[in-house]
């Protein structure tokens, strides 16, 4: 399992931390687990994700087309969720169990050679110190946010759960809060995992030529000049190239485009 740092936008001033997002992926087909071998919680989430995707199918039929209307509304809501949360959720799925076993093995066998995490980055766009500062800042800044959101969503679930007693009407508020509770929990545990890796110095920064070639392409029509000397890198073509080069799932393309859209919006707001 590896993680890659994907630049979204960079400023002409190298002292300013660029906008980066992170994608976790398997390095070989042998590491990709079959659905039946996943933990129960992940199997439930896979089934829920498939059920949600089925709501948006164009051939789906329902009274007043309510299924597709709910799907489109949900997609707009998900587009507003901060891209750092999406990135952290992927890191948690990849690293959560291995971090716990890593710490346990280190206590039992302190002299044994420890497994390390490879963090790929494009060397012509970001420096190793910048990547470390970015992921450290993301983990430390977002951990208290997700911790409090766990409490707020738990309270919200308790308040809205009586709506299950209303017949013939799906309790969408509680379903949404349950999903948000799970999402914040995944992001919170990812923050702790990343912090542990940084504290134990178990992250190896690895410059990756393939990632650099894709992200640093010039004159391809996707690099957008933004105010205050910012440049936006990630567009649909580059996202598709990353998917093909690293055999990433479709969800990674969606996450990259959400991240790019939010980075552009954040830069425009900060400049105005």
C-alpha positions as CSV (number, residue, x, y, z in Angstrom):
1,X,0.0,0.0,0.0
2,X,1.3,3.4,-1.0
3,X,0.1,7.0,-0.8
4,X,0.7,9.7,-3.4
5,X,0.7,13.4,-2.8
6,X,-1.1,15.0,-5.8
7,X,-0.7,18.8,-6.3
8,X,-3.9,20.7,-6.9
9,X,-2.5,24.3,-7.0
10,X,0.8,26.0,-6.4
11,X,1.8,29.6,-5.8
12,X,4.8,31.2,-7.4
13,X,6.1,32.0,-4.0
14,X,7.8,28.7,-2.8
15,X,7.3,29.8,0.9
16,X,3.5,29.3,0.5
17,X,2.3,25.7,1.1
18,X,0.6,24.4,-2.0
19,X,-2.8,22.7,-2.1
20,X,-2.2,19.0,-2.0
21,X,-4.5,16.0,-1.8
22,X,-3.6,12.4,-1.0
23,X,-4.6,9.2,-2.7
24,X,-3.9,5.7,-1.2
25,X,-3.7,2.7,-3.5
26,X,-2.5,-0.8,-3.7
27,X,0.8,-1.6,-5.4
28,X,-0.1,-5.0,-6.7
29,X,-3.2,-7.1,-7.5
30,X,-2.4,-9.5,-4.7
31,X,-3.0,-6.7,-2.1
32,X,-6.5,-6.0,-3.4
33,X,-8.9,-7.8,-1.1
34,X,-12.0,-9.5,-2.3
35,X,-15.2,-8.2,-0.9
36,X,-15.8,-11.4,1.0
37,X,-12.4,-11.0,2.8
38,X,-13.1,-7.4,4.0
39,X,-14.1,-6.6,7.6
40,X,-17.8,-6.6,8.3
41,X,-17.9,-2.8,8.6
42,X,-16.3,-2.3,5.2
43,X,-18.6,-4.9,3.5
44,X,-21.6,-3.0,4.9
45,X,-20.2,0.3,3.5
46,X,-19.5,-1.4,0.1
47,X,-23.1,-2.5,-0.1
48,X,-24.4,0.9,1.0
49,X,-22.2,2.5,-1.7
50,X,-23.6,0.2,-4.3
51,X,-27.2,0.9,-3.2
52,X,-26.5,4.7,-3.4
53,X,-25.1,4.4,-6.9
54,X,-28.2,2.4,-8.0
55,X,-30.3,5.4,-7.0
56,X,-28.6,7.5,-9.6
57,X,-29.0,5.0,-12.5
58,X,-30.6,6.6,-15.5
59,X,-32.8,3.5,-16.0
60,X,-34.1,3.6,-12.5
61,X,-37.8,4.4,-12.3
62,X,-39.7,5.7,-9.3
63,X,-42.7,7.9,-8.5
64,X,-41.9,11.5,-9.4
65,X,-38.4,10.2,-10.1
66,X,-37.7,10.7,-6.3
67,X,-34.8,8.2,-6.3
68,X,-32.7,10.1,-8.8
69,X,-33.7,13.5,-7.3
70,X,-32.4,12.3,-3.9
71,X,-29.2,11.0,-5.6
72,X,-28.5,14.3,-7.3
73,X,-29.1,16.2,-4.1
74,X,-26.8,13.9,-2.2
75,X,-24.1,14.3,-4.8
76,X,-24.3,18.1,-4.5
77,X,-24.0,17.8,-0.7
78,X,-21.0,15.5,-1.0
79,X,-19.3,18.0,-3.4
80,X,-19.3,20.4,-0.5
81,X,-17.6,18.1,2.0
82,X,-14.0,19.2,2.3
83,X,-11.6,17.3,0.1
84,X,-9.2,16.7,3.1
85,X,-11.9,14.5,4.6
86,X,-12.2,12.4,1.5
87,X,-8.4,12.0,1.4
88,X,-8.2,11.1,5.1
89,X,-10.9,8.5,4.7
90,X,-8.9,6.7,2.0
91,X,-5.8,6.8,4.2
92,X,-7.7,5.3,7.1
93,X,-9.0,2.4,5.0
94,X,-5.5,1.7,3.8
95,X,-3.5,2.2,7.0
96,X,-5.8,1.8,10.1
97,X,-5.2,-1.9,10.9
98,X,-1.6,-1.9,9.8
99,X,-0.7,1.0,12.0
100,X,-2.1,-0.8,15.1
101,X,-0.2,-4.0,14.2
102,X,2.9,-2.0,13.5
103,X,2.9,-0.4,16.9
104,X,2.2,-3.7,18.5
105,X,5.1,-5.4,16.7
106,X,7.4,-2.6,17.6
107,X,6.7,-3.0,21.3
108,X,7.1,-6.8,21.1
109,X,10.2,-6.7,18.8
110,X,11.9,-3.4,19.3
111,X,15.0,-4.5,17.4
112,X,13.2,-5.8,14.4
113,X,13.2,-3.9,11.1
114,X,10.0,-1.8,10.9
115,X,7.7,-1.6,7.9
116,X,7.6,1.9,6.4
117,X,5.1,3.8,4.4
118,X,6.1,5.2,0.9
119,X,4.7,8.6,0.2
120,X,5.1,9.5,-3.5
121,X,5.3,13.1,-4.7
122,X,6.2,14.9,-8.0
123,X,9.7,16.4,-7.3
124,X,9.5,19.2,-9.9
125,X,6.3,20.7,-8.3
126,X,6.8,20.1,-4.5
127,X,9.7,19.6,-2.2
128,X,10.0,16.8,0.4
129,X,9.8,19.3,3.3
130,X,6.6,20.8,1.7
131,X,4.9,17.4,1.5
132,X,5.7,16.6,5.1
133,X,4.5,20.0,6.3
134,X,1.3,19.6,4.3
135,X,0.3,16.2,5.6
136,X,1.4,17.1,9.2
137,X,-0.7,20.3,9.1
138,X,-3.7,18.4,7.7
139,X,-3.6,15.7,10.4
140,X,-3.1,18.1,13.3
141,X,-5.6,20.7,12.1
142,X,-8.4,18.3,11.3
143,X,-8.2,15.9,14.2
144,X,-10.1,18.1,16.7
145,X,-12.6,19.0,14.0
146,X,-13.6,15.4,13.3
147,X,-13.6,14.6,17.0
148,X,-16.2,17.2,17.7
149,X,-18.2,16.2,14.7
150,X,-18.4,12.7,16.1
151,X,-20.2,14.1,19.1
152,X,-22.5,16.4,17.1
153,X,-23.6,13.7,14.7
154,X,-24.2,11.2,17.5
155,X,-26.6,13.7,19.2
156,X,-28.3,14.4,15.8
157,X,-28.9,10.6,15.3
158,X,-30.5,10.4,18.7
159,X,-32.8,13.4,18.0
160,X,-33.8,12.3,14.5
161,X,-34.2,8.5,15.1
162,X,-37.9,8.7,16.1
163,X,-38.6,9.6,12.5
164,X,-38.2,5.9,11.8
165,X,-41.7,5.5,13.4
166,X,-43.2,7.5,10.6
167,X,-44.6,5.0,8.1
168,X,-43.9,5.0,4.3
169,X,-41.4,7.8,4.6
170,X,-37.6,7.0,4.6
171,X,-35.8,8.6,7.5
172,X,-33.2,10.4,5.3
173,X,-31.9,12.8,8.0
174,X,-30.8,9.9,10.3
175,X,-29.3,7.9,7.4
176,X,-27.3,11.0,6.4
177,X,-26.1,11.5,10.0
178,X,-25.1,7.9,10.3
179,X,-23.1,8.2,7.1
180,X,-21.5,11.4,8.4
181,X,-20.7,9.8,11.7
182,X,-18.9,6.9,9.9
183,X,-17.1,9.4,7.7
184,X,-15.8,11.6,10.5
185,X,-14.7,8.4,12.4
186,X,-12.7,7.3,9.5
187,X,-11.1,10.7,9.1
188,X,-10.4,11.0,12.8
189,X,-8.6,7.6,13.0
190,X,-6.6,8.6,9.9
191,X,-5.4,11.7,11.6
192,X,-4.2,9.6,14.5
193,X,-2.5,7.1,12.2
194,X,-0.7,9.8,10.2
195,X,0.4,11.5,13.4
196,X,1.8,8.2,14.7
197,X,3.7,7.6,11.4
198,X,5.2,11.1,11.6
199,X,6.1,10.8,15.3
200,X,7.8,7.4,14.7
201,X,9.5,8.6,11.5
202,X,8.0,5.8,9.4
203,X,7.3,7.8,6.3
204,X,9.7,7.5,3.3
205,X,9.3,10.3,0.8
206,X,9.8,8.9,-2.7
207,X,10.1,11.2,-5.8
208,X,8.1,9.5,-8.6
209,X,8.9,10.3,-12.2
210,X,5.6,9.0,-13.5
211,X,3.6,11.1,-11.2
212,X,5.8,14.1,-12.0
213,X,5.3,13.6,-15.8
214,X,1.5,13.7,-15.4
215,X,1.2,16.6,-13.0
216,X,3.9,18.8,-14.5
217,X,2.7,18.7,-18.1
218,X,2.7,22.1,-19.8
219,X,0.6,23.6,-22.5
220,X,-2.1,21.0,-22.2
221,X,-5.0,23.4,-21.6
222,X,-5.6,22.3,-18.0
223,X,-3.1,24.5,-16.1
224,X,-5.2,27.5,-15.1
225,X,-3.6,30.8,-13.9
226,X,-5.4,32.1,-10.9
227,X,-5.2,35.4,-9.0
228,X,-2.2,36.2,-6.7
229,X,0.2,34.0,-8.8
230,X,-1.6,30.7,-8.1
231,X,-1.7,28.0,-10.7
232,X,-4.3,25.2,-10.8
233,X,-3.0,21.9,-12.1
234,X,-5.6,19.2,-11.7
235,X,-8.2,18.8,-14.4
236,X,-10.2,16.0,-16.0
237,X,-7.5,14.9,-18.4
238,X,-4.8,14.6,-15.7
239,X,-7.2,12.8,-13.3
240,X,-7.9,10.3,-16.0
241,X,-4.2,9.8,-16.7
242,X,-3.5,9.2,-13.0
243,X,-6.3,6.6,-13.0
244,X,-4.9,4.8,-16.0
245,X,-1.2,5.0,-14.9
246,X,-1.8,3.7,-11.3
247,X,-5.0,1.6,-12.0
248,X,-7.0,3.7,-9.6
249,X,-10.8,3.2,-9.1
250,X,-13.3,5.6,-10.5
251,X,-13.9,7.1,-7.0
252,X,-10.4,8.6,-7.1
253,X,-11.2,10.6,-10.2
254,X,-14.3,11.9,-8.5
255,X,-12.3,12.8,-5.4
256,X,-9.6,14.6,-7.5
257,X,-12.2,16.7,-9.3
258,X,-13.9,17.7,-6.1
259,X,-10.5,18.6,-4.6
260,X,-9.6,20.7,-7.6
261,X,-12.9,22.5,-7.6
262,X,-12.6,23.3,-3.8
263,X,-9.0,24.4,-4.2
264,X,-9.9,26.9,-6.9
265,X,-12.8,28.2,-4.9
266,X,-10.7,28.6,-1.8
267,X,-8.0,30.5,-3.7
268,X,-10.6,32.8,-5.2
269,X,-12.1,33.6,-1.8
270,X,-8.8,34.2,-0.2
271,X,-7.7,36.6,-2.9
272,X,-11.0,38.6,-3.0
